[in-house]
Amino acid sequence: MEDLFSEEELFCDHIWPEDYFFTKRYSRRREDTISKLPDSLLSQILSHLPTTKEAVRTSVLSKRWKSLYLLIPSLVLNANEFPNHNSFVSFIDKFIAFSKEQNSILHKLKLSVKKNVNDPPCVTRWLDSASSSKLNNLDVECLVNRKFLEAIPQSLYVCDTLVYLRLHRVSLCEFVDSVSLPCLKTLRLEHNVYANDVTLESFISSSPVLEDLSIVRMVPDNIKFLRVCSKTLTSLHIDYLFGEDDDFDDEGFTRDGTGVFIDAPRLEYLKFEDDLSDSKVITNSRSLAKVNIVFVFSENDTADVIDLPKRDMIRNFFTSISGVTDMKLSSHILEFLHYNNEFDPMVLPQFCNLSRLKLKVSKSCLKMLPTLLERCPNLNSLGLVLHGR
């Protein structure tokens, strides 16, 4: 194989000197039998190292090992491991080009990319090249201002080999003819921007074997109403938060017309952290066994005598999770129930199946505890964390 990378690009400047000279002395003194194994087996062994950086370090062992890491079916890199952005981009460009030239199969791609505003785009072309391979595991984290996100290529929307997908701070705003992810089982979407509601809904509904879904939204993301409809989903995490630093101006944010709708008949676990959306509806929740409710209602949702639709929505939400056996409620939820109980004492249903309950309670809301426990007649385990006033 030709020498594709400089010593700097091979991270040799990051290897501790004692490690480097030890491997040099050891390789001269004794010929190890492992080097006699075929390339295919050695590359498979290297693929079990935690990062590509560790695999590249083996290139100093001997000429036999110099380019073996290029054959491994995974690429796991963090931009912080490189002296600058250009060397990071150059390394990945050359690695992907070599893999394509050798018809190598890249099963796993995990990248943590740190970009400045003036850095040219690079992520889109990497994902386009990788998705044309037999890619199973894709994890892309872009640490960049959300005003300058890179777009997901259309090839990724129809990657029929993906099993795991995580996208952090990318743009899914381009129009696509179709979405088809027939093997996708785990999906993580974090701080992304979407074209509209349909884009995100299609991503979910076009994954027929999806089991584990996490959606962490950040204002604004162009989603008005989040719909999670899946017949196979068993685990779901929903979070929604305001932006940070100078990502976006969220002064124009409004809750009117926003909402979350969940229809997942096989759902067993739900973690909910969204008190920004106005409406929350869960249907077909008969399989739900465990919930962790961190944020769901805020002071804007406190029901009064006049706002009957709001009262019904809150009641229905708690009724939809009333069949669980394991429940965790944050102090925010207890505070909401404490104040809301004055207007609607019947907001909480009976949790007849509940055997395990964990609560984080402020001292000011301890009065709500007996009311809550009365609704849990079969409780076996209670965990309490007191905090605040």
Residue, then its C-alpha position, 0 to 999 in steps of 0.5 A: m500500500e502506498d504511504l497516504f498519510s504523514e506522521e502528523e496525520l497518523f497521530c504519532d505526535h500524540i503517542w507518548p515517547e516511551d510508548y513509541f520507543f518501547t514498540k520500536r525496541y520490541s519489534r526489533r528484538r522479537e518477531d511476533t507471530i500475530s503479524k503473520l496473520p492475513d490482512s482481513l483478520l488483522s483488520q478485524i482485530l483492529s476494529h475492536l479497538p475503541t477509536t481509530k486513533e488507537a488503531v492508527r498507533t499500531s502503524v509504528l510497529s513495523k512496515r507490515w502494520k503501517s497501513l493495516y488500519l486503513l482496512i478496518p470497517s470502522l472510522v471513529l474520530n474526534a476533531n479534538e485529536f487533531p492539531n487543527h480542522n484542516s488536518f482532521v478534514s484531510f485525514i477523513d477525506k483520504f481515509i474515505a477515498f482509500s476505502k472507496e478505491q479498495n472497495s472496502i466496506l465501512h460498517k461504522l462511522k462515528l465523528s465528532v466534528k468541531k467547526n468554525v463559521n468560516d470552515p467550508p462544508c465537509v460533513t455532507r460529502w462524508l455522509d454521502s460517501a459512507s451511506s453508499s457503503k454497507l453502513n450499519n452504525l452512523d454517529v455524527e456530532c457537529l459542534v457548530n452554531r445552529k445557523f450554519l448546519e450542514a445538510i444530510p445528503q439524500s442518500l442517507y434517507v434511503c440507506d437500507t443497511l443502517v441499524y443505528l443512527r445518531l444525528h447531532r446538529v445537522s440540517l434535514c431541510e432539503f426536499v426528499d422524494s422518499v424515506s426508507l430505513p428498513c433496518l433502523k432500530t435505534l434513532r437519536l436526533e439532537h438539536n437538528v433543524y428540519a424542513n417541517d413536521v412531515t420531514l421528522e414524521s417521515f423519518i420515524s414512520s419510514s423505519p418499520v423496525l424502529e425500537d429505540l427513539s430519542i428526540v432532543r429538540m431545540v428552539p427553533d427547529n421548524i417543528k410545530f407538531l411532533r407526531v411519533c407513530s410507530k408500531t414497533l417502538t418500545s423506548l422513547h425519549i422526548d426533550y425540548l429546550f431553548g437554544e443557548d448562546d447565540d444559536f438563535d433568537d428565541e424571542g419569537f417563540t410561541r406555544d400556540g398550536t404546538g404539540v406532541f402526539i404519541d401513538a406507539p402501542r408497543l411502547e414500554y418506556l417513556k422519558f418526557e422532558d417537554d413543557l414547551s409544547d402546548s398539547k400532549v397526547i398519548t394514545n394506545s399506551r397499554s404496553l407502557a410499563k415505565v415512565n420518567i416524567v421530568f417536564v411536561f406541564s408548566e405554570n402556563d398549563t395550570a388549569d382553572v375553572i374556565d379552561l376545560p379543554k386544558r383540564d381535560m388534556i392534563r387529565n388525559f395525559f396522566t390517565s394514559i400513563s396510569g397503567v405503568t408499574d414503575m414511575k419517576l416524577s421530578s420536583h417540577i411535576l410535583e410542584f405542578l400537581h400541588y398547585n393544580n390540585e386546587f383547581d382540579p383535585m381529580v387530575l390524578p387517576q388511580f395508578c393501580n399497577l404501580s409498584r415502584l415510585k421515585l419522587k424528587v420533592s421540594k419541602s413546599c410541596l410535601k402536602m401533595l404527597p399523601t394525595l399522590l400516595e392515595r392514588c397508588p394502592n399497590l405500591n411496594s417501593l417508594g424513593l424520596v429525594l428532598h430538595g429546596r425549600 
